[in-house]
Amino acid sequence: MATQIREERRFETARSDLQRRLLRVGALGLMHALLISVSLFMILPFIWMLSTSFKPQTEIFARPPILVSSNMSLEGYRYIYEYKQTGGVLNVVKNTVIISTSYTLLALFFCALGGYGFAKYRFPGRKFLFSFLLATMIVPQAVTMVPTYAMMVKFGWVNTFLPLIVPGVANAFGIFFMRQYISTLSTELLDAGRIDGCTEFGLFWRIVLPIVLPGLTSLGLIFFMSSWNNYLLPVIYLKTPTLHTLPLMMLQMTGPMGFSLYREQMGVAVISTIPLLIIFLVFQRRFVEGITSGALKG
């Protein structure tokens, strides 16, 4: 009798374990199916963009939609490669790389320097200045657009890359981000550097920057992508077509209703997307690490 009871209990336990496993597998399967569906929905515009860049103009708005055309060609890419107004798409890519890289490097340096000053130095008015700096983040860009343009005209910077690089290199968001990141660094470490004879700038350059590299990577990706995709400022300041960036080249492909070069636009969009995708995939781990570490440290 006791043996039979033990067997029944063992059977009930095994059945309960099996039910829990089935529920767990079912829940995981449902979650993965949902995530895959959402991922496909989000990636669909990119697939359509890539497909459209190879289609003839007549098939772009065909009904039913044609995802893979039997008349695919590289004519759209040949057109933007040889586009004379901007000197070809390679010249436009070069302009965009110069602007985005210069802005990112300068912004990282000055934002890290400002964040270091607010985090590790005590001086009169520090809290007020930091609060004022944060308050500037709520000012719309449209409010400062006209005064900034007037300044750029006086400086003689219109129709150059400088207005797209210099004005934003010490921005409030970047300084705040780096201040939160640097504030948790050990002050004793900096004091030890001072005892060893390191200068104040040497502390920043040799000790602080290597430690906050994950945060710099995250902030650098944010700065680079915002500059790479910037449309408004290039429209305002870049008058010569050979100085245009990728967003402006896409604008040049726009015409009256029914006359826009949609295939060529999508070709420029593909060329604009690929570098960002590669950069994010290469620095993905550092990007996530920098964002999460900054959140925890802040």
C-alpha positions in Angstrom: 0.0 0.0 0.0 2.8 2.4 0.9 4.6 1.5 -2.3 1.5 2.3 -4.3 1.1 5.7 -2.6 4.8 6.6 -3.3 4.3 5.6 -7.0 1.2 7.8 -7.2 3.0 10.8 -5.7 6.0 10.3 -8.0 3.6 10.2 -11.0 1.8 13.4 -9.8 5.2 15.1 -9.3 6.4 14.1 -12.8 3.1 15.2 -14.3 3.3 18.6 -12.6 6.9 19.0 -13.8 5.8 18.2 -17.3 3.0 20.7 -17.2 5.3 23.4 -15.9 7.8 22.7 -18.7 5.1 22.7 -21.4 3.8 26.0 -20.0 7.3 27.5 -20.0 8.0 26.3 -23.6 4.6 27.6 -24.7 5.3 31.0 -23.1 8.8 31.2 -24.6 7.4 30.2 -28.0 4.7 32.8 -27.9 7.2 35.5 -26.8 9.6 34.6 -29.6 6.8 34.6 -32.1 5.7 38.0 -31.0 9.2 39.4 -31.1 9.9 37.9 -34.5 6.6 39.5 -35.8 7.5 42.9 -34.4 11.0 42.6 -35.8 9.7 41.8 -39.3 7.3 44.7 -39.0 10.1 47.1 -38.1 12.5 45.8 -40.7 9.9 45.9 -43.5 10.6 49.6 -44.4 14.3 48.8 -44.9 13.5 45.8 -47.1 11.2 47.9 -49.1 13.8 50.7 -49.4 16.4 48.3 -50.6 14.0 46.7 -53.1 12.8 50.1 -54.4 16.4 51.2 -55.1 16.6 48.4 -57.8 13.2 48.7 -59.3 12.2 50.5 -62.5 10.2 53.7 -61.8 7.0 52.1 -63.3 7.0 49.3 -60.7 7.4 51.4 -57.5 3.7 52.1 -57.1 2.4 49.0 -58.8 -0.7 47.3 -57.5 -0.3 44.7 -56.0 3.1 45.8 -54.7 6.1 44.1 -56.1 8.8 43.3 -53.6 11.2 41.5 -55.9 11.1 42.8 -59.4 12.1 40.8 -62.4 13.5 44.0 -64.0 15.9 44.9 -61.2 19.0 46.9 -62.3 21.7 49.2 -60.9 20.6 52.2 -63.1 19.5 54.1 -60.0 22.9 53.7 -58.4 24.7 54.6 -61.6 22.6 57.8 -61.8 23.5 59.0 -58.3 27.2 58.0 -58.8 27.4 60.2 -61.8 25.1 63.0 -60.5 27.0 66.1 -61.7 25.3 68.7 -59.5 26.8 67.4 -56.3 29.9 65.9 -57.9 28.5 62.3 -57.5 27.4 60.4 -54.4 30.9 59.7 -53.3 31.6 63.4 -52.9 28.4 63.8 -50.9 29.4 60.8 -48.7 32.8 62.5 -48.2 31.2 65.7 -47.1 28.9 63.9 -44.7 31.8 61.9 -43.2 33.9 65.0 -42.7 31.1 66.9 -41.0 29.9 64.0 -38.8 33.4 62.9 -37.7 34.7 66.4 -37.0 31.6 67.2 -35.0 31.6 64.0 -33.0 35.3 64.2 -32.0 35.1 67.8 -31.0 31.8 67.4 -29.2 33.1 64.3 -27.2 36.2 66.3 -26.2 34.5 69.4 -25.0 31.5 67.6 -23.4 33.8 65.3 -21.5 35.9 68.3 -20.4 32.8 70.2 -19.3 31.3 67.2 -17.5 34.7 66.6 -15.8 34.7 70.2 -14.6 31.2 70.1 -13.2 31.7 66.6 -11.6 35.1 67.0 -9.9 35.7 70.7 -9.3 34.1 72.9 -6.6 33.8 76.6 -7.6 31.4 79.5 -6.8 28.2 79.3 -8.8 28.8 75.7 -9.9 25.2 74.5 -9.1 23.7 77.6 -10.7 25.7 77.3 -13.9 24.9 73.6 -14.1 21.2 74.3 -13.6 21.3 77.1 -16.2 23.0 74.7 -18.6 20.2 72.1 -18.1 17.6 74.8 -18.5 18.9 75.6 -22.0 17.8 72.1 -23.1 14.2 73.1 -23.0 14.8 76.1 -25.4 13.5 75.1 -28.9 16.1 75.2 -31.7 13.8 77.5 -33.7 14.2 80.2 -31.1 18.0 80.4 -31.7 18.0 79.7 -35.4 17.8 83.3 -36.6 20.4 84.8 -34.1 22.8 81.9 -34.9 22.4 82.4 -38.6 23.1 86.2 -38.2 26.3 85.2 -36.3 27.4 82.8 -38.9 26.9 85.5 -41.6 29.1 87.9 -39.6 31.8 85.2 -39.2 31.7 84.4 -42.9 30.9 80.8 -42.2 27.8 80.5 -44.4 28.4 77.9 -47.2 31.1 76.2 -45.2 31.1 73.1 -42.9 31.9 75.2 -39.8 28.2 76.1 -38.8 27.4 72.4 -38.8 30.4 71.6 -36.5 31.4 74.4 -34.2 28.1 75.7 -32.6 27.1 72.4 -31.0 30.4 71.0 -29.9 29.7 71.9 -26.2 26.0 71.0 -25.9 24.0 70.7 -22.7 23.0 67.1 -23.2 26.6 65.9 -23.7 27.9 67.8 -20.7 25.1 66.4 -18.5 25.7 62.9 -19.8 29.4 63.0 -19.1 29.0 64.8 -15.8 26.7 62.0 -14.5 29.2 59.4 -15.8 32.3 61.1 -14.3 30.8 62.0 -11.0 31.2 58.4 -9.6 34.9 58.2 -10.3 37.0 58.0 -7.2 38.4 61.4 -6.1 41.3 59.5 -4.4 42.4 58.3 -7.8 42.7 61.8 -9.0 44.5 62.9 -5.8 47.0 60.1 -6.3 47.7 61.4 -9.8 48.2 64.9 -8.4 50.7 63.5 -5.8 52.6 61.8 -8.7 52.9 65.2 -10.4 50.2 64.9 -13.0 48.8 68.2 -14.3 45.1 68.9 -14.1 44.7 68.4 -17.9 46.9 65.3 -17.6 44.4 63.9 -15.0 41.6 64.4 -17.5 43.5 63.1 -20.5 45.4 60.1 -19.0 43.1 59.0 -16.2 39.5 60.1 -16.7 39.1 59.6 -20.4 40.3 55.9 -20.5 38.0 55.1 -17.6 34.9 56.7 -19.2 35.5 55.2 -22.6 32.2 53.2 -22.7 30.3 56.4 -22.0 32.2 58.2 -24.7 31.4 55.4 -27.2 27.7 55.7 -26.4 27.6 59.5 -26.6 29.8 59.4 -29.8 27.3 57.1 -31.5 24.4 59.4 -30.6 26.3 62.5 -31.8 27.5 60.8 -35.0 24.0 59.6 -36.0 22.4 62.9 -35.2 25.0 64.8 -37.4 24.9 62.2 -40.1 21.1 62.5 -40.4 21.0 66.2 -39.9 18.8 67.9 -42.5 17.7 71.3 -41.2 21.2 72.9 -40.7 22.7 71.8 -44.0 19.6 73.2 -45.8 20.2 76.6 -44.1 24.0 76.9 -44.4 25.1 74.9 -47.5 24.3 76.7 -50.7 26.7 75.1 -53.1 25.6 71.7 -54.3 29.1 70.2 -54.2 29.1 70.8 -50.4 25.8 69.0 -49.8 25.3 66.1 -47.5 23.3 62.9 -48.0 20.0 64.2 -46.7 20.3 67.2 -49.1 21.1 64.9 -52.0 17.8 63.0 -51.3 16.1 66.4 -51.4 17.5 67.1 -54.8 15.8 63.9 -56.1 12.4 65.4 -55.1 10.3 67.0 -57.9 6.7 67.8 -58.5 4.0 65.2 -57.9 4.8 62.2 -60.1 8.2 63.4 -61.1 10.3 62.6 -58.1 13.2 60.1 -58.6 12.0 57.7 -56.0 14.4 54.9 -57.1 17.4 57.2 -56.8 16.1 58.6 -53.5 16.0 55.1 -52.1 19.5 54.4 -53.4 20.8 57.4 -51.5 18.9 56.3 -48.4 20.5 52.8 -48.7 24.0 54.4 -49.0 23.2 56.6 -46.0 21.9 53.7 -43.9 24.7 51.2 -44.4 27.5 53.1 -42.6 25.3 53.7 -39.6 24.3 50.0 -39.5 27.9 48.9 -39.6 29.0 51.3 -36.9 26.2 50.3 -34.6 26.9 46.6 -35.1 30.6 47.1 -34.4 30.1 49.2 -31.3 26.8 47.6 -30.1 28.2 46.1 -27.0 30.0 49.2 -25.9 26.9 51.3 -26.7 24.7 49.2 -24.5 27.3 49.0 -21.8 27.8 52.8 -21.8 24.1 53.6 -21.7 23.4 51.1 -18.8 26.5 52.1 -16.9 25.6 55.7 -17.1 22.1 55.0 -16.0 23.3 53.0 -13.0 26.0 55.5 -12.1 23.7 58.5 -12.5 
